């Protein structure tokens, strides 16, 4: 009689731990460039954060409407997929080695993009801001 009760309790405990861990994984999931980005309504909080990050860390080389050291970025979300943009922000050196578009951009702008302490969530916020300034 005790063995079936212990078995049920252990099974329940395992299920509870599994459910709890899987919920925490989803909750703490960090945006990575390999994840598919879904389009939809803009996240206004991310837009504000993204504009701040863009102004602080990107505007030295990028403008929305004119080429500087880097290309202009208005409507970049129409020209490039979201995943590509995130990879370019987060993995610039790898993109320069492996992506023909990134290589072409480097040739035309001569200076390789330098990313200064931008996390994956910061990159997603910048992406959201860039979406918000489309024409």
JOCOR-V33388 format. One record per run of one state. SS is the DSSP state (H for helix, E for strand, C for the rest). FROM is the first residue (numbers start at 1). LEN is the number of residues. If there is no record, write none. Layout:
ss=SS from=FROM len=LEN
ss=SS from=FROM len=LEN
This chain:
ss=C from=1 len=1
ss=H from=2 len=26
ss=C from=28 len=16
ss=H from=44 len=15
ss=C from=59 len=17
ss=H from=76 len=4
ss=C from=80 len=2
ss=H from=82 len=9
ss=C from=91 len=1
ss=H from=92 len=7
ss=C from=99 len=1
ss=H from=100 len=10
ss=C from=110 len=10
ss=H from=120 len=13
ss=C from=133 len=3
